[in-house]
Amino acid sequence: MAMKTLGAAALLAAVLAAGPAVAQQLTYDQALAPSAVRVVQDRLRQAGFYNGAVDGVWGDDSQVALQQFQQSHGLQVTGQLNQATAALLNLNPPELLAASQPGNPPPERRPLSPAEIRNLQSRLATLGYYRGPIDGTWGTGTQDALDRFQQHAGIQASGRLNPQTVTAMGLNPADLSQPVP
């Protein structure tokens, strides 16, 4: 799997810079506000490249759709919403950014609950990356396991949890406390 980023947010990440994750507390990050992600997903759907839910969660299905759109239009396949891709999708980056301005809901960035951390620890253990206690406490062992998982999955090891990482782990990005069936 090629190295991936939260594609829709790559162009806007500098503007929405949220600062580094605090040690010992993992946050769940989605750099664009869900409403902005829905706009991108809807445009990709209208263009015939996205068949997933227009749910505001940037997961693997959104990422693949963006890459296929780029490839079919002769663009460099970066998986990032760059200027050329945004222009062909008739997207206006300032409008996407407006979703993150005062008075609008901010991009999702929240601390994880102990139940969510336990579920992540359990999943990382099942996948062979974590050997510590399933205790709902985010420590260096859990962080190291996440970093190793991201590296082996070809996801940028950011030290942060995002929908792309969660989806690659086989978890539901809309409900991190939900165990894998």
C-alpha positions as CSV (number, residue, x, y, z in Angstrom):
1,M,0.0,0.0,0.0
2,A,1.5,3.4,-1.0
3,M,2.1,6.0,1.7
4,K,-1.2,7.7,2.2
5,T,-2.3,10.9,3.9
6,L,-5.7,12.3,4.6
7,G,-5.9,13.2,0.9
8,A,-8.7,15.8,1.0
9,A,-6.8,17.7,3.7
10,A,-3.3,17.8,2.2
11,L,-3.8,21.0,0.4
12,L,-5.4,22.7,3.4
13,A,-3.4,21.1,6.2
14,A,-1.1,24.1,6.6
15,V,-4.0,26.4,7.0
16,L,-5.7,24.1,9.5
17,A,-2.5,23.2,11.4
18,A,-3.7,21.7,14.6
19,G,-0.4,21.3,16.4
20,P,1.4,18.2,17.5
21,A,-0.4,15.5,19.5
22,V,0.2,15.7,23.3
23,A,2.3,12.9,24.7
24,Q,0.3,10.2,26.5
25,Q,-3.0,11.4,25.0
26,L,-3.9,10.4,21.5
27,T,-6.4,12.4,19.6
28,Y,-8.6,11.3,16.7
29,D,-7.9,13.7,13.9
30,Q,-9.6,14.6,10.7
31,A,-8.0,17.7,9.2
32,L,-11.0,18.9,7.2
33,A,-14.3,19.5,8.9
34,P,-16.8,16.7,8.1
35,S,-18.9,19.1,6.1
36,A,-15.9,19.9,3.8
37,V,-15.1,16.2,3.4
38,R,-18.8,15.6,2.4
39,V,-18.4,18.3,-0.3
40,V,-15.3,16.5,-1.7
41,Q,-17.0,13.1,-1.5
42,D,-20.1,14.5,-3.2
43,R,-18.0,15.9,-6.1
44,L,-16.2,12.6,-6.5
45,R,-19.5,10.8,-6.5
46,Q,-20.9,13.3,-9.2
47,A,-17.8,12.6,-11.3
48,G,-18.5,8.8,-11.0
49,F,-15.5,7.9,-8.9
50,Y,-17.0,7.5,-5.4
51,N,-19.7,5.0,-4.4
52,G,-19.3,5.2,-0.7
53,A,-21.4,7.1,1.8
54,V,-21.2,10.9,1.7
55,D,-20.6,10.8,5.5
56,G,-17.8,13.3,6.1
57,V,-15.3,10.6,7.1
58,W,-12.2,10.4,4.8
59,G,-11.5,6.7,4.6
60,D,-9.9,4.3,2.1
61,D,-12.9,4.5,-0.2
62,S,-12.6,8.3,-0.4
63,Q,-8.8,8.1,-0.9
64,V,-9.1,5.5,-3.7
65,A,-11.8,7.6,-5.4
66,L,-9.5,10.7,-5.3
67,Q,-6.6,8.7,-6.7
68,Q,-8.7,7.2,-9.5
69,F,-10.0,10.6,-10.4
70,Q,-6.5,12.0,-10.6
71,Q,-5.3,9.0,-12.8
72,S,-8.3,9.2,-15.2
73,H,-7.7,13.0,-15.7
74,G,-3.9,12.6,-16.4
75,L,-2.9,14.2,-13.1
76,Q,-0.1,13.1,-11.0
77,V,-1.6,10.5,-8.6
78,T,-0.8,12.0,-5.2
79,G,-3.9,11.1,-3.3
80,Q,-3.9,14.7,-2.2
81,L,-6.4,17.4,-3.0
82,N,-3.9,19.7,-4.8
83,Q,-4.7,22.7,-6.8
84,A,-5.1,20.9,-10.1
85,T,-7.4,18.2,-8.6
86,A,-9.5,20.8,-6.8
87,A,-9.9,22.8,-10.0
88,L,-11.1,19.8,-12.0
89,L,-13.5,18.9,-9.3
90,N,-14.8,22.5,-9.3
91,L,-13.8,22.9,-5.6
92,N,-13.0,26.2,-4.1
93,P,-10.4,25.7,-1.3
94,P,-11.5,28.9,0.5
95,E,-15.1,27.5,0.7
96,L,-13.8,24.2,2.1
97,L,-11.8,26.2,4.7
98,A,-14.9,28.2,5.6
99,A,-16.3,25.1,7.2
100,S,-13.5,25.4,9.8
101,Q,-13.9,29.1,10.5
102,P,-15.5,30.6,13.7
103,G,-19.2,29.9,13.9
104,N,-18.8,26.6,12.1
105,P,-18.0,23.2,13.7
106,P,-14.3,22.7,13.8
107,P,-12.5,19.7,12.2
108,E,-12.8,16.7,14.4
109,R,-10.1,16.5,16.9
110,R,-11.0,15.0,20.2
111,P,-9.4,12.9,23.0
112,L,-10.1,9.2,22.9
113,S,-12.1,7.7,25.7
114,P,-10.7,4.7,27.7
115,A,-13.2,2.4,26.0
116,E,-11.9,3.5,22.6
117,I,-8.3,3.1,23.7
118,R,-9.1,-0.4,24.9
119,N,-10.6,-1.3,21.6
120,L,-7.6,0.1,19.7
121,Q,-5.2,-1.7,22.0
122,S,-7.1,-4.9,21.5
123,R,-7.1,-4.5,17.7
124,L,-3.4,-3.7,17.7
125,A,-2.8,-6.8,19.8
126,T,-4.8,-8.9,17.4
127,L,-2.8,-7.6,14.5
128,G,0.4,-8.4,16.3
129,Y,1.6,-4.8,17.0
130,Y,0.8,-4.5,20.7
131,R,1.8,-6.7,23.6
132,G,0.9,-4.6,26.6
133,P,-2.2,-4.6,28.9
134,I,-5.6,-3.8,27.4
135,D,-6.2,-1.1,30.0
136,G,-7.6,1.9,28.2
137,T,-4.5,4.0,29.0
138,W,-2.5,5.5,26.2
139,G,1.2,4.9,26.9
140,T,4.4,4.5,25.0
141,G,3.7,0.9,24.2
142,T,0.4,1.7,22.6
143,Q,1.9,4.7,20.8
144,D,4.8,2.6,19.5
145,A,2.3,-0.1,18.3
146,L,0.3,2.5,16.4
147,D,3.4,3.9,14.8
148,R,4.6,0.4,13.7
149,F,1.1,-0.4,12.4
150,Q,1.0,2.9,10.3
151,Q,4.5,2.2,9.0
152,H,3.7,-1.4,8.0
153,A,0.4,-0.3,6.4
154,G,2.1,2.4,4.3
155,I,0.4,5.2,6.2
156,Q,2.4,8.2,7.3
157,A,3.3,7.5,10.9
158,S,2.0,10.8,12.3
159,G,1.5,9.7,15.9
160,R,-2.1,10.6,15.4
161,L,-5.1,8.5,14.7
162,N,-7.2,9.4,11.7
163,P,-10.0,7.8,9.7
164,Q,-7.5,6.3,7.3
165,T,-5.6,4.5,10.0
166,V,-8.7,3.3,11.8
167,T,-10.2,1.9,8.5
168,A,-6.9,0.1,7.8
169,M,-7.1,-1.4,11.2
170,G,-10.5,-2.8,10.3
171,L,-12.4,-0.5,12.8
172,N,-15.3,1.7,12.2
173,P,-14.1,5.4,12.0
174,A,-17.6,6.6,13.0
175,D,-17.5,4.5,16.3
176,L,-14.0,3.7,17.6
177,S,-15.5,1.9,20.6
178,Q,-17.2,-0.7,18.4
179,P,-15.2,-4.0,18.3
180,V,-14.4,-5.7,15.0
181,P,-17.2,-8.2,14.2
